[in-house]
Amino acid sequence: MDSKVWPGRTYPLGATYNGTGTNFSLFSEVAEKVELCLFDDSGQETRVNLPETTAFCWHGYLPEVEPGQRYGFRIHGPWAPEKGLRCNPAKLLLDPYAKAIEGQVEWDEAVFPYHFDQPEGSRNEKDSAPFVPKSVVINPFFEWDRDEPLRVPWQETIVYETHVKGLTIKHPEIPQEVRGTYAGLAHPVMIGYLKKLGVTAVELLPVHQFVHDKHLVDRGLRNYWGYNSIGFFAPHNEYSSRGQRGQQVQEFKQLVKNLHDQDIEVILDVVYNHTAEGNHMGPMICYKGIDNGAYYRLVADNPAQYMDYTGTGNTLNMRHPHVLQLIMDSLRYWILEMHVDGFRFDLAATLARELHEVDRLSAFFDIIQQDPVIGQVKLIAEPWDVGEGGYQVGNFPPLWSEWNGKYRDSVRDFWRGQGCTLAESAYRITGSSDLYESTGRRPFASVNFITAHDGFTLTDLVSYNEKHNEANGEENRDGESNNRSWNCDVEGPTDNPEILTLRAKQKRNLLATLLLSQGIPMVWGGDEMCRTQKGNNNGYCQDNEISWYDWSSADQDLLEFAAQLIQFRRAHQIFHRPRWFRGSPIDRTGIDDIGWFTPEAKQMTQVEWGETFTKSMAVFFNGQALPNLDDFGQRIVDDTFYLLLNAHYEPITFTLPEEKWGKTWEKVFATNEARFSDSADAFASGAQLAVEGRSLTLLCKRE
């Protein structure tokens, strides 16, 4: 192996192949010497000292080093854990900027910086190279043809949250060799399914290279969800059907290209708040051995310990400029080189912690706001972390949308018949203006969801009162205990036809509410086909049939209903307005843009808004009062609708409002029926209409 090295350049960081050789650059402020370690196909290691240091970046250029070359770093420097210094050249370290990573961690003692029998003793000098993954030099070239950002307007977006492996691993129409991979998701069968369903974006659970935690591997489990990142530039290698020597990069790009060809955007769930190295008892794989005090938040008066706002042992140090640079470079890379369309930030409140409290105007959000690349894509915050003051729903800056946990809780409570005011429900289905309007944001700031990867599936939400996580090996202690679920009076599977009918109706209620609400609907993948996890509400470690999609048992009736709902929403802008309702007339008709009614067709009073025992109301959506223009400056109009909501367990008779609101109404669908209405039954103003218990009916004005 040719080990000659030239000075090279500081930027860009990482390994950059230019057609004739590769430049390597690594930041470390504490290093005294940095060795670049090159591995051949037999695993033999060649070490090369990086010859130059500029602004704490160690760099060198190696001619003739080509794509596919495996490498790592060894850092020589101070070992003083009590001061936060953890350099140990016996540990082979990943490149923080590695574009591809080969292999997984093998949990030998050598992976840790200490000996198991002496956790507070001298440093572990055992060589970790045989047991850790290697960084890989990639070929950066790919034929994108004319692929461009889709830039689907936020208000027209419908998100499908899913898992790369779980989605296709059991799909009978996808070739066996690509199931569970990027290529499986990119297959025409899968993209055709998403296209028919009608979603406009897939939100992928983490695809950054991640680690399977030792405590899970020891129990025969795996980190299925992937919220344990170690490489923020590298697509996870286990999802590649083409091998790991950098081919996963090409395969991921092809996935994005194929989805874009069918007008489907790609949003990544990203985990920039912590890494897989854990706390002081965790392994040394990358950042901890490169510059521990720069990359991680350490306890101020005890730097041997790590601040933990994430519940995973460590927190990335967002106050350090090189950590900010790492994250910004990663985001730009995935946008510019991988062509993704947006990001959902896991535990985003952690990114806003400047000192201790969550700071809405922290450095991270300042630089996002100013970045001409990142500021143009979809940005979604999970607006909480596990630290004090970490629940920050409604407090993110104007560019950001947020997972709206209050929407989830309110809608679940409404349909299970629990106490929540009508005012609370009204705020949620109209976009949560109480949370977002005062900050200058629009209804699409609210990403609405009933279910997500974290918690029950939709089927389990109406089938279980209690979590059943025994398979996780933690004696059912893990996972959320307050699920706001209702099992319809029977826990788990049943063959009782009345219970099954009620559960099916509840699923339609929840999906219909989601798709008729202002804001951005997010469907947890598989809910549309009745996927169950058998009551497990924390499937993070279940890389098996508990979490995988079972296509053989898909509920075709619910699937068809969900597709009809999505297509209906997309066809009617009244249900995805880009601006807030005013609750007053905005045109010459003198009719409000939205109206709220009791079942007796009387407009709601202040007293009624505050009631918690009332479970029924009607909503008037005026399609003639849309406040926006199309791309050519023409006024947009839509149909006008009347939505009847009855979460009470008994039928309620609704009276239709007086003529000024509409003379004739026609049923679009009712959730006590499995499909949209085929009839053209008309109801006159003042007519009475029975709405079955625990159901909703949508009427369209016909004149």
Secondary structure, DSSP 8 states (H G I E B T S, - for coil): -----B---S-S-EEEE-SSEEEEEEE-SS-SEEEEEEE-TT--EEEEE--EEETTEEEEEEET--TT-EEEEEEE--EEGGGTEE--TTS-B--TT-SEEES-----GGGSSSBTTBTTSS---S--GGGS-EEE--------TT-------GGG--EEEE-HHHHHTT-TTS-GGGTTSHHHHTSHHHHHHHHHHT-SEEEES--EEE---HHHHTTT----S---EEEEEEE-GGG-SS-SSSHHHHHHHHHHHHHHHTT-EEEEEE--S--TT-STTS--SSHHHHHHHHHB-EETTEEEEE--SSSSS--B-TTSHHHHHHHHHHHHHHHHTT---EEEETTGGGGGBSSSSB-TT-HHHHHHHH-TTGGGSEEEE----SSTT---TT-S-TT-EEE-HHHHHHHHHHHHT----HHHHHHHHTT-HHHHGGGT--GGGEEEES--SSS--HHHHTT-SS---GGGTSTT-SS-S------TTS-S----HHHHHHHHHHHHHHHHHHHHSSSEEEEETTGGGT---TT-S-GGG--STTTS--GGG--HHHHHHHHHHHHHHHH-GGGS-SS---SSB-STT--BSEEEE-TTS-B--HHHHT-SS--EEEEEE-GGG---B-TTS-B-----EEEEEE-SSS-EEEE---GGG-SEEEEEEETTSSS------EEETT-EEEE-SSEEEEEEE--
